[in-house]
Amino acid sequence: MATRIIMPQGGQDITEGTVVSWLKKEGDAVRKDEVVCEVETEKAVFEVPAPADGVLLKIVAGEGERVPIFSVIGIIGEQGEEIDLGEFIGGERQDEERLDIAEIRRRVGKEAPAGTGRVRASGRAKRIAAEKGIDLSNVEGTGPSGRITEKDVLDYAERSGAVSGTGEPGPPTREARPGRVVPMSKMRRVIARRMQESKQIIPHFYVTVSVDMTDALGLRDHLNQRSEGKEKISLNDMITKAAALALDEFYQVNCTLQDGNIIYLKDINIGIAVALDEGLVVPVLSGVDRLSLEEVARKTREMVDLSKSGKQASLARGGFTITNMGMFGVKNFVAIINPPESAILAVGSVEKRIVVGADGALRVRDMVEMTLSVDHRLLDGVIAARFLNKIKYHLQNPKSLLL
Amino acid sequence: MAEMMYREALNMALREEMQRDPLVFVIGEGIGQRGGSYKVTDRLYEEFGAHRVIDMPISEASFTGAAVGAAIVGARPVVEILFIDFSMLAMDQIVNQAAKYNFMSGGKGHVPMVLRTQGGAGNGLAAQHSQSLEAFFYHIPGLKVVMPSVPYDAKGLLKSSIREDSPVVFIEHKLLYMTKGEVPEEEYLLPLGKADVKRSGNDITVVTYSYMTLKCLEAAEVLEKEGIGVEVVDLRTLTPLDKETILESVRKTGRALVVHEACKRGGVGGDIAAMIMEEAYDDLDGPVQRVAGKNTPIPYNIDLEKVCVPTVEEIAEAIIRMV
């Protein structure tokens, strides 16, 4: 085990010293406390004793050399011992350079740097939003320069029916009645702002197809008859699954636009528009391509229940949304893209219609119209049409949804 | 450009200013024929003689007071106080006289003096020779506080301090005297109150000064390999404080860490952190943090001394926690 011989300080305002003479040569045996060299500082000449028994392995500072105090001037060790000079002479700096970052990360409990998404919200607002599972991007800030404050989060939570943190009932909401003037709720204001932005900024174009849902309905009924205690599957679940399969194939559609970059998303997350009394929320189902039809049905129901009880259902970022007005008897409608997503699929109601088959025969089939709204900055007509027809294919060949 | 030690850069600054202005003189303990305990006044005695390089008995209060008087009547004294710990003996002269004179004379009188001293731990000099006391002076209106980290800054700022018409407390660090850096051959000045971004990065701003700048740069270098971009803002002067450079950096990175060797309690870092919170709250991703010395006297034992002041590892850990 090698030991350092150190330039002594020799006075309290001394910063360096000079080696005057070495009394030992490299390779000489030395005994602990035996004088090995003489050094001179401004104040006096000092004799430097050996710090240990052994052999003078190395003279680091030769005679006449001036070095800072506490630096290594020589090394004592065992005969023939191999030493790493750099490690020995460096002192503190060398020790510090061998920082074990992995160890620090383990200690800190952070394996990788966090992302840098910034929301203008107070720390308190962020904490409360996290506790209540509220996505701050839906909350309107009323603080200085639009900062989201604690009150904004609590107001939002209350309006969307979430349990208030204080346990006290908030003020009653003013109902809409003919002749009454009612201030917009926070949720309405957020919807208003986002939809207005979408229509003002995003150049939408629209593609519509008619889909024959007869076989899909047949498969749905078949699955639901046999499902003892299992989740009931809806047509909407089948459409969600079909869209996931199409997005998997046409990955270019699964993207968002940010600061002039097109971000192609890794995961297939699909937003499902859910109507509430107050307005509309879009919980996001994540990793739909990896879910079975039954899982899609169960998770969607859970999300919709959560949303309706005012809880934030999911924090995943979607690239694509499905909005379904099938239950309201509309032939077809056109939806506004939910920024920053690239597209939204609007599904109308299933109607029995007479269809002319390829063989010229007339048949009664269950038909639905779907319109895809697309951000023309990101995608062009051809890919939109091919993507939409892929959804149509999966719905008209519904067994593909079971794979 | 020549490479030279921090203390040599200071020596050059003194020599150039003494050659330029006959009213500049240096006064302190052991600065004459002995050339100063840290060799900052080396060979000035030979060149300028005993009436401009004045050795004094051990009485900080008296020779600091003498310098304040000399400054009031038009000279430009540069006082050397051996350890910042000893400046306590001259506190009345610095705080109640030098700092107040311009204010109390309705702006008619000036005290163009520089008080050079050195502080900091790292040489096993024990509790009375290792303190970092800049906060004492930072707290006093009427004093400027300068704390350079590299030879280039040390020379340019000392020259500006000598030409400054108000009292400047110029604090060096005992571990910096032997450090080397590039210094131009030609004359130059650096303005007081201007921080220097010693390294740029996008993920976090580290605000620091004096010897800790070197430690922060070391941490930044290691963390760059980890994909963390650390911006190191070296304040160089504490008063005037360059708020703009600090805030500009924080607005870019969204995170701020303040690092100083002085103990955390009542340190300059608390004031800088509060200023960032007041002025750039919405640009912050999280609270401003501080890495500072422990709230303890500095121990004589070298190993204990090391853990009382921030280490590169502590700085790196704080950054990893924040990013």
Interface residues (C-beta under 8 A of the other chain):
Chain A: Q9 Q12 D13 I14 T15 E16 E42 P68 I69 F70 E92 R93 E96 E97 L99 I101 I104 R105 R107 V108 K110 P113 A114 T116 R118 R120 G123 P144 S145 R147
Chain B: R34 S37 Y38 K39 L82 F83 N123 G124 L125 H129 K174 Y177 M178 D203 E218 A219 V222 L223 K225 E226 G227 I228 G254 D282 D285 G286 P287 I302 K306 T311 V312 E313 A316 E317 I320 R321 V323
